[in-house]
Amino acid sequence: ILSQASQPVSAGSLAQRFSVSRQIIVGDIALLRAGGADIASTPRGYVIPAQEDTGLPCPLVCRHTAADLERELNLMVDNGCTVIDVVVDHPLYGQMTGQLSLASRYDVRQFVEKAKHAAPLSSLTDGVHIHNLRCPSEEAYQRVCEDLKQLGILYTQGGTL
């Protein structure tokens, strides 16, 4: 099902299809991953990552409050970039990554709705986090950087600009 899906597939929809609980699906996906299956978990469900990603991989270090989360992500997707993930450096657990796969305002809106019920990873690090983007061009990446600078969200050595 995942290999044929063009969109993420939720654990709930898989559970309904196979007449099992959502927790059974979550456990089965964990077993598949442990066996080497490349299955990513996104805020909208499970996906098998594309083997050939197009675009430039571009990391960005940002810092902001939860109030600027939607504005930050919309700025990225509005410039044609896909927000692959978010990474924080946790003092106890080390590097923690959350898969996002956000490519449109619709994706961002869905993520922000879910974030109303759970704290984002950046809340663990005083708002400091890394986003790995996939951008269509160097120009798109530079636009994102410049826009984030203007909003005071882009983080540089010594703090936010």
Phi and psi in degrees as GROMACS dihedral restraints (atoms count N, CA, C in turn):
[ dihedral_restraints ]
;  ai    aj    ak    al  type     phi  dphi    fc
    3     4     5     6     1   -66.1    20    10
    4     5     6     7     1   -37.9    20    10
    6     7     8     9     1   -68.7    20    10
    7     8     9    10     1   -21.1    20    10
    9    10    11    12     1  -100.7    20    10
   10    11    12    13     1    -8.5    20    10
   12    13    14    15     1   -80.5    20    10
   13    14    15    16     1   139.6    20    10
   15    16    17    18     1   -93.1    20    10
   16    17    18    19     1   -12.0    20    10
   18    19    20    21     1  -128.7    20    10
   19    20    21    22     1   161.6    20    10
   21    22    23    24     1   -58.6    20    10
   22    23    24    25     1   147.3    20    10
   24    25    26    27     1  -113.7    20    10
   25    26    27    28     1   122.5    20    10
   27    28    29    30     1   -75.5    20    10
   28    29    30    31     1   153.6    20    10
   30    31    32    33     1   -61.7    20    10
   31    32    33    34     1   -35.3    20    10
   33    34    35    36     1   -63.1    20    10
   34    35    36    37     1   -42.0    20    10
   36    37    38    39     1   -70.3    20    10
   37    38    39    40     1   -35.2    20    10
   39    40    41    42     1   -66.6    20    10
   40    41    42    43     1   -41.4    20    10
   42    43    44    45     1   -61.3    20    10
   43    44    45    46     1   -43.1    20    10
   45    46    47    48     1   -64.3    20    10
   46    47    48    49     1   -42.6    20    10
   48    49    50    51     1   -62.5    20    10
   49    50    51    52     1   -38.4    20    10
   51    52    53    54     1  -101.0    20    10
   52    53    54    55     1     5.9    20    10
   54    55    56    57     1    55.9    20    10
   55    56    57    58     1    46.6    20    10
   57    58    59    60     1  -131.1    20    10
   58    59    60    61     1   175.6    20    10
   60    61    62    63     1   -79.6    20    10
   61    62    63    64     1   159.6    20    10
   63    64    65    66     1   -60.1    20    10
   64    65    66    67     1   -37.7    20    10
   66    67    68    69     1   -64.0    20    10
   67    68    69    70     1   -33.7    20    10
   69    70    71    72     1   -62.2    20    10
   70    71    72    73     1   -43.3    20    10
   72    73    74    75     1   -63.5    20    10
   73    74    75    76     1   -45.5    20    10
   75    76    77    78     1   -58.5    20    10
   76    77    78    79     1   -44.3    20    10
   78    79    80    81     1   -65.1    20    10
   79    80    81    82     1   -42.2    20    10
   81    82    83    84     1   -64.8    20    10
   82    83    84    85     1   -39.1    20    10
   84    85    86    87     1   -64.0    20    10
   85    86    87    88     1   -40.9    20    10
   87    88    89    90     1   -61.0    20    10
   88    89    90    91     1   -40.8    20    10
   90    91    92    93     1   -65.4    20    10
   91    92    93    94     1   -41.1    20    10
   93    94    95    96     1   -62.8    20    10
   94    95    96    97     1   -42.2    20    10
   96    97    98    99     1   -63.2    20    10
   97    98    99   100     1   -43.7    20    10
   99   100   101   102     1   -61.8    20    10
  100   101   102   103     1   -28.8    20    10
  102   103   104   105     1   -83.1    20    10
  103   104   105   106     1     0.3    20    10
  105   106   107   108     1   106.0    20    10
  106   107   108   109     1    -1.0    20    10
  108   109   110   111     1   -67.5    20    10
  109   110   111   112     1   136.6    20    10
  111   112   113   114     1   -89.9    20    10
  112   113   114   115     1    87.9    20    10
  114   115   116   117     1  -123.1    20    10
  115   116   117   118     1   123.8    20    10
  117   118   119   120     1  -101.4    20    10
  118   119   120   121     1   144.9    20    10
  120   121   122   123     1  -104.4    20    10
  121   122   123   124     1   123.5    20    10
  123   124   125   126     1  -116.0    20    10
  124   125   126   127     1   170.0    20    10
  126   127   128   129     1   -61.0    20    10
  127   128   129   130     1   -19.8    20    10
  129   130   131   132     1  -104.0    20    10
  130   131   132   133     1    -1.3    20    10
  132   133   134   135     1   140.3    20    10
  133   134   135   136     1  -168.1    20    10
  135   136   137   138     1   -91.0    20    10
  136   137   138   139     1   144.5    20    10
  138   139   140   141     1  -141.7    20    10
  139   140   141   142     1   156.1    20    10
  141   142   143   144     1   -99.5    20    10
  142   143   144   145     1   115.7    20    10
  144   145   146   147     1   -58.7    20    10
  145   146   147   148     1   144.0    20    10
  147   148   149   150     1   -63.8    20    10
  148   149   150   151     1   139.1    20    10
  150   151   152   153     1   -74.2    20    10
  151   152   153   154     1   -32.5    20    10
  153   154   155   156     1  -116.0    20    10
  154   155   156   157     1    95.0    20    10
  156   157   158   159     1   -79.0    20    10
  157   158   159   160     1   136.1    20    10
  159   160   161   162     1  -101.9    20    10
  160   161   162   163     1   150.6    20    10
  162   163   164   165     1   103.8    20    10
  163   164   165   166     1   169.9    20    10
  165   166   167   168     1   -86.7    20    10
  166   167   168   169     1   131.4    20    10
  168   169   170   171     1   -76.6    20    10
  169   170   171   172     1   126.7    20    10
  171   172   173   174     1  -137.4    20    10
  172   173   174   175     1   113.3    20    10
  174   175   176   177     1   -87.5    20    10
  175   176   177   178     1   147.4    20    10
  177   178   179   180     1  -136.1    20    10
  178   179   180   181     1   137.3    20    10
  180   181   182   183     1  -102.0    20    10
  181   182   183   184     1   127.1    20    10
  183   184   185   186     1  -129.1    20    10
  184   185   186   187     1   160.7    20    10
  186   187   188   189     1  -148.4    20    10
  187   188   189   190     1   126.2    20    10
  189   190   191   192     1  -164.8    20    10
  190   191   192   193     1   172.2    20    10
  192   193   194   195     1   -88.7    20    10
  193   194   195   196     1   171.1    20    10
  195   196   197   198     1   -59.9    20    10
  196   197   198   199     1   -28.0    20    10
  198   199   200   201     1   -63.5    20    10
  199   200   201   202     1   -25.7    20    10
  201   202   203   204     1   -98.6    20    10
  202   203   204   205     1     4.5    20    10
  204   205   206   207     1   -56.9    20    10
  205   206   207   208     1   -52.3    20    10
  207   208   209   210     1   -65.0    20    10
  208   209   210   211     1   -42.1    20    10
  210   211   212   213     1   -62.0    20    10
  211   212   213   214     1   -43.3    20    10
  213   214   215   216     1   -59.7    20    10
  214   215   216   217     1   -50.6    20    10
  216   217   218   219     1   -67.9    20    10
  217   218   219   220     1   -40.4    20    10
  219   220   221   222     1   -62.2    20    10
  220   221   222   223     1   -39.5    20    10
  222   223   224   225     1   -58.2    20    10
  223   224   225   226     1   -40.9    20    10
  225   226   227   228     1   -67.7    20    10
  226   227   228   229     1   -49.8    20    10
  228   229   230   231     1   -71.7    20    10
  229   230   231   232     1   -29.9    20    10
  231   232   233   234     1   -65.1    20    10
  232   233   234   235     1   -23.1    20    10
  234   235   236   237     1   -92.4    20    10
  235   236   237   238     1    11.8    20    10
  237   238   239   240     1    86.6    20    10
  238   239   240   241     1     7.3    20    10
  240   241   242   243     1   -92.3    20    10
  241   242   243   244     1   152.3    20    10
  243   244   245   246     1  -103.8    20    10
  244   245   246   247     1   130.1    20    10
  246   247   248   249     1   -87.3    20    10
  247   248   249   250     1   103.7    20    10
  249   250   251   252     1   -70.7    20    10
  250   251   252   253     1   -49.4    20    10
  252   253   254   255     1  -158.8    20    10
  253   254   255   256     1   179.9    20    10
  255   256   257   258     1  -130.6    20    10
  256   257   258   259     1   138.1    20    10
  258   259   260   261     1  -129.4    20    10
  259   260   261   262     1   134.7    20    10
  261   262   263   264     1  -127.6    20    10
  262   263   264   265     1   155.7    20    10
  264   265   266   267     1  -104.5    20    10
  265   266   267   268     1    93.9    20    10
  267   268   269   270     1   -78.3    20    10
  268   269   270   271     1   136.3    20    10
  270   271   272   273     1   -64.5    20    10
  271   272   273   274     1   -24.2    20    10
  273   274   275   276     1  -100.3    20    10
  274   275   276   277     1   -44.9    20    10
  276   277   278   279     1   -97.5    20    10
  277   278   279   280     1    -6.5    20    10
  279   280   281   282     1    79.7    20    10
  280   281   282   283     1  -149.2    20    10
  282   283   284   285     1   -71.9    20    10
  283   284   285   286     1   126.7    20    10
  285   286   287   288     1  -121.3    20    10
  286   287   288   289     1   133.9    20    10
  288   289   290   291     1  -121.5    20    10
  289   290   291   292     1   135.9    20    10
  291   292   293   294     1  -116.5    20    10
  292   293   294   295     1   122.7    20    10
  294   295   296   297     1   -72.9    20    10
  295   296   297   298     1   133.9    20    10
  297   298   299   300     1  -117.7    20    10
  298   299   300   301     1   -53.5    20    10
  300   301   302   303     1    52.6    20    10
  301   302   303   304     1    54.5    20    10
  303   304   305   306     1  -101.2    20    10
  304   305   306   307     1   121.0    20    10
  306   307   308   309     1  -124.7    20    10
  307   308   309   310     1    -2.9    20    10
  309   310   311   312     1  -149.9    20    10
  310   311   312   313     1   167.6    20    10
  312   313   314   315     1   -62.6    20    10
  313   314   315   316     1   -32.4    20    10
  315   316   317   318     1   -60.8    20    10
  316   317   318   319     1   -47.7    20    10
  318   319   320   321     1   -58.9    20    10
  319   320   321   322     1   -44.3    20    10
  321   322   323   324     1   -61.8    20    10
  322   323   324   325     1   -45.5    20    10
  324   325   326   327     1   -59.9    20    10
  325   326   327   328     1   -42.5    20    10
  327   328   329   330     1   -62.6    20    10
  328   329   330   331     1   -42.6    20    10
  330   331   332   333     1   -64.2    20    10
  331   332   333   334     1   -45.4    20    10
  333   334   335   336     1   -62.9    20    10
  334   335   336   337     1   -37.3    20    10
  336   337   338   339     1   -61.4    20    10
  337   338   339   340     1   -43.7    20    10
  339   340   341   342     1   -67.2    20    10
  340   341   342   343     1   -33.4    20    10
  342   343   344   345     1   -67.7    20    10
  343   344   345   346     1   -15.8    20    10
  345   346   347   348     1   -69.5    20    10
  346   347   348   349     1   -18.4    20    10
  348   349   350   351     1  -111.4    20    10
  349   350   351   352     1     1.1    20    10
  351   352   353   354     1  -154.5    20    10
  352   353   354   355     1   142.7    20    10
  354   355   356   357     1   -73.9    20    10
  355   356   357   358     1   137.4    20    10
  357   358   359   360     1   -67.6    20    10
  358   359   360   361     1   156.8    20    10
  360   361   362   363     1   -54.9    20    10
  361   362   363   364     1   -35.9    20    10
  363   364   365   366     1   -62.8    20    10
  364   365   366   367     1   -17.5    20    10
  366   367   368   369     1   -68.0    20    10
  367   368   369   370     1   -17.3    20    10
  369   370   371   372     1   -81.9    20    10
  370   371   372   373     1   -13.8    20    10
  372   373   374   375     1  -130.3    20    10
  373   374   375   376     1    35.8    20    10
  375   376   377   378     1    55.1    20    10
  376   377   378   379     1    34.5    20    10
  378   379   380   381     1    87.6    20    10
  379   380   381   382     1    -8.4    20    10
  381   382   383   384     1   -81.6    20    10
  382   383   384   385     1   130.1    20    10
  384   385   386   387     1  -159.3    20    10
  385   386   387   388     1   164.1    20    10
  387   388   389   390     1  -113.2    20    10
  388   389   390   391     1   137.0    20    10
  390   391   392   393     1  -112.1    20    10
  391   392   393   394     1   130.7    20    10
  393   394   395   396     1   -95.4    20    10
  394   395   396   397     1   120.8    20    10
  396   397   398   399     1  -109.2    20    10
  397   398   399   400     1   158.3    20    10
  399   400   401   402     1  -120.6    20    10
  400   401   402   403     1   111.9    20    10
  402   403   404   405     1  -108.1    20    10
  403   404   405   406     1   146.6    20    10
  405   406   407   408     1   -69.5    20    10
  406   407   408   409     1   -21.2    20    10
  408   409   410   411     1  -161.9    20    10
  409   410   411   412     1   165.2    20    10
  411   412   413   414     1   -62.7    20    10
  412   413   414   415     1   -35.2    20    10
  414   415   416   417     1   -63.1    20    10
  415   416   417   418     1   -41.8    20    10
  417   418   419   420     1   -63.4    20    10
  418   419   420   421     1   -42.1    20    10
  420   421   422   423     1   -61.5    20    10
  421   422   423   424     1   -44.4    20    10
  423   424   425   426     1   -64.2    20    10
  424   425   426   427     1   -37.4    20    10
  426   427   428   429     1   -62.2    20    10
  427   428   429   430     1   -43.8    20    10
  429   430   431   432     1   -60.8    20    10
  430   431   432   433     1   -47.1    20    10
  432   433   434   435     1   -58.5    20    10
  433   434   435   436     1   -46.5    20    10
  435   436   437   438     1   -64.5    20    10
  436   437   438   439     1   -43.2    20    10
  438   439   440   441     1   -64.1    20    10
  439   440   441   442     1   -41.0    20    10
  441   442   443   444     1   -66.5    20    10
  442   443   444   445     1   -35.8    20    10
  444   445   446   447     1   -60.8    20    10
  445   446   447   448     1   -47.1    20    10
  447   448   449   450     1   -61.4    20    10
  448   449   450   451     1   -32.0    20    10
  450   451   452   453     1   -84.1    20    10
  451   452   453   454     1    -7.1    20    10
  453   454   455   456     1    74.8    20    10
  454   455   456   457     1    24.8    20    10
  456   457   458   459     1  -101.3    20    10
  457   458   459   460     1   -31.7    20    10
  459   460   461   462     1   -66.4    20    10
  460   461   462   463     1   127.7    20    10
  462   463   464   465     1   -99.1    20    10
  463   464   465   466     1   132.0    20    10
  465   466   467   468     1  -127.7    20    10
  466   467   468   469     1   174.0    20    10
  468   469   470   471     1   -54.2    20    10
  469   470   471   472     1   126.1    20    10
  471   472   473   474     1    94.3    20    10
  472   473   474   475     1    -9.7    20    10
  474   475   476   477     1   132.4    20    10
  475   476   477   478     1  -176.9    20    10
  477   478   479   480     1   -69.8    20    10
  478   479   480   481     1   141.7    20    10
